[in-house]
Amino acid sequence: MTFSIVGRSADGLAWGVAVASKFLAVGSAVPAVEAGVGGVATQSYANLSYRPEGLRLLGEGRSAQEVLDALTSADEMREQRQAGVVDRDGRAATFTGSGCHAWAGGRTGDGYAVQGNILTGEDVVEAMERAWLDADPTVSLGRRLLAALTAGDAAGGDRRGRQSAALLVARKGSGYGGESDIEVDLRVDDHGAPVPEMQRLLVLHELYFGTPDPDSLLDLSGSVEREVAARLQVLGHPTLDSWAGVENYEERMVEGKIDPLVLEKLREATPDVPVEP
């Protein structure tokens, strides 16, 4: 019913799952991740207990294959299950029971596990694996996982159609305000084109919750300061912080500086404002 990829970042500090399916709110059932521990995807008549139990076993230091063996050996319906696991060291394992609906299968390598069932064909997982391996390993894990998911979708994906997608990534202290380990948690629960919609959401997520490159920051002085003040006046905001708070750019705010992305969005909001040099 689903195709997914579990992956670890090239720097070994993040784990994530990307998944799509002709199934309502697939993100509520398939993915589980924990920073410093690993990631799990459970699908095909998904056994949701695989998620907490899988993370618990990974937390004990068991390998991905040991975790999958433990999960499936204790499951009387194992032949109808499918799952993928990547552990803290990047070891990966995938399982496809003999009772999963065709086409069903998976592929693994260092730092990734790809799997799917009720697919248009084996080329779906092949395309996902190829996209993962071809992606720049220095890009964010969310982007790399989504590139693989997009390739699987383009190759045919779930042969029943398209409905939902999800992206879940964990990295220590990477959540909003640094208060959690969940770097990305996005879901498209019911949509005619869920994977392209997920791409749109990830761009917004990176805009709103990403942090600016320190080397790109502009001093809020001189002509830049005058331009910002003029644009804020038109928008009715006394300070940059006031406007940024309304637009949800607070994660990109730096005292005495402005992120070029924030300045670009401010200009887009005030296209007709004359600015003195």
N, C-alpha and C positions, 0 to 999 in steps of 0.2 A: 504493500500500500504506500510505500515511502522510499525516498532515497536520501542518504545523509552522508556527511563526512565528519569524523572526529579528528581533531588535529592539535598539535603542539607547536608553538611558535619556534622559529629558528633559534632564538636566544634562550629557549627552554624555560621561559618565565610565565607563559600564558597557555591556557588550554581552552578549546572551544568546540562547538557543534553547530553545523549548519544543516538544515533539513527542509524538505518540501514534500508535499503529498496532496492527493485528492482526498482530503480528510479535514474536517473542521478543526481548526486550532491545533495543528500538529505540535506546536511548541509547548502545549500543555502536557504532552505525553512522552515525547521522545528524548529531549536533551537533558543532561545533567553534567555540571562541571564544578570543580573546586580548585581554587588556586593552590599550587604546590602539591596537588594530589593527582589530578587527571581528569579525563572526560569519558562519558558513557552515552551511547545512543541505544535505545531499545525500541524495536518496531516489529511489524508483522504480528498482529494480535499481541501488541506490546504488553509485556509484564512490567508494570510500573514499579514493582519492588526492586527491579534491577538497578534503578537509579540510586536510591539511598544505600542499598546493600553493596552495589558496585563501588560507590565512593568510599564506603566504610572499609571495604577490602583493599582498595587502592591506598587508603590512608594508613593501612597496616604495613605497606611496603610491598604488597604482592604485585607480581608482573601482570600485564594486561591479559596474557593467556591464562594465567592462574585464576584471575578474577572471572573470566568468561567460563572456564571449566567449572568453577565453584557455582556460578549462577545457574548454568544450564544443567549440571548434574542434579541439582536439587529441585528441578522444575519438571513435573510430569508432562507438561505440554511443550517441552523443549523443541520438538520437531516442527512446531508452528511458529517458533520465535526467530527473530533476527536481531543481532546486536553487534556493536562495535565498541572497542575500548582502546584508549591510549593512556599509558601510565606516566608517572612523574619523570621517568627517564626517556620517554619518547618511544618505548616499546609498544607495538600495536598488535591487536588481534581482532578478528571478525568471525562471526558465527552465523550460518544460515541453515536452519533446520530443513530436513527433507520434505516437510509438509508445507513449506512456504510456496506461495503461488508464483508461477513462472512469469517473466524471467526473474530469477532471484540469485544473488551471489554477492561477493565482495572482493576487495583487494586491500592489501596492506603494504606498508613500507615504513621506513624510519620516520616516526612522528605523525603518521596518519593511518586511518582506517576508513575505507569507503564501502558502503553497502546499500543494497536496494532490492525491493521486491515488487512484483506486478509491474515491471518495467517494460518499455517497448523493446528492450534488448540489452545484451551485454555491453553494447557500445556506450550505454549511459554511464556505467561505472568506469569504463575505460576513459571516456572523455573527462570525467571528474578527476581521475588520477592524473591524467596528462596535464590538466589545467593547474592542479596543485603543484606538480613538479616543475612546471614551466613558470609559475608565478615568481616574482621577485621575493626572496625570503625576507627581505628587510621591510616590506610593507606590513601594515598592521595585520594581525592574525584574522581579524574580522573580514578584511578585504580579501585575504587569501582564501579563506573558507568560502566566501561568497562567490569568488571567481570559479571555484570548483563546482559549487551548486549551480551557478549560471550555465556552466558547460554541460552539466547533466540535464538541465532543463532544455537547453538547445538541442541536445541529442535525442530528446523524446520524453525523458522523465517517466513519470507514472503513466502507464498506458490507459488509465481510466480518465485522465484529465488533470486539471490544476485547480487547487483551492486555497492552500495555505502554505506558509513558510515561516521559519524561525531562525534566529541567529543568537547564540549565547556564548559569551567569552568571559573568562575569569583570569585576573592577574592581581597580585597583591597590591592593595591600596589604590587601584586604578578606577574605582567607582566614583560617582558624583561627589565632589568635595573631598575626595580621598577617604571617605568614611566606609567604604565597602570594597570587596574584591571583584565585584561584577562590573567588568569594563563595558560590555555591550549586552543588552537584553531586549531584543526587538522581535516582534511577532506580527505577522500578517495572517489574521485568522480566517478570513473569508473573502477571496478576491479572485477575479478572473485571470489575473496575471500576477501571482504572488511573488515570484522571484524578481521581476523588474520592480515591483513595488518595494521589495526589501532593499534593492539597490538605492532607491530614492530615499528611504528612511535612513540608511547607513550614512549617506551624504549629509543629511540633516543632523544625525547623531554626532558626526565628527565636527560639524560646524558649532553646534550648541555645547557639546561636552568635551571637545578637544581643548588642549592647552596650546598657547601660541609658541612658536619657535622664538626663543630669546633673541637670536641673531636677526630676526626679521622685524622686531618691534621698532616703531617710529617714535621719536621724542615728541611729546605734546608741547611744542613750542613753536614760535615763529609762524610761518604760513600754515603749518598743519594745525596749530592751535586756533588760529583765526578761522580757518575753514570749518573745523569741528564746531566752534562756537556759533557760526552763522547757520549751519545746518540744524543744530540743536534748537536754536531760537525759532526757526520755522516750525519745528516739530513740537514746540511748547515744552521742552525739557530744560531745566536749569543746569543740569550737569550731564556728563557722559555716562556716569554711573546710573543716573535716573533712567535714561533711555535704554541702556544696556540691560537693566533689570527687567524692564517691560518686554524686551525682545529676547530674553533668555541668553544673553551673551556674557553673563557674569563670570563664567569659568575662563573667559579670555581677557579679563580686565587686569591690568598691571598699573600700579601707581606711577603717574607721570609719563606713561607710554600709551600707545594705541597699537593694537594688532591690525596689520594691513587688511585682514579679512573683515574686521569690524568696521574699518574705515570704508571698505568697499560696500558693505551693507548699508552704512549710513548714507553714502552717496546714492545708492539705489533708491533709498527712501525719500531723498530730496533732489531729484534730477534737475529741477529748474532753479536751484539756488545759485546766484552769482557769487563767485568766490574771488576775493582780491588776492593777487600774487604775494 
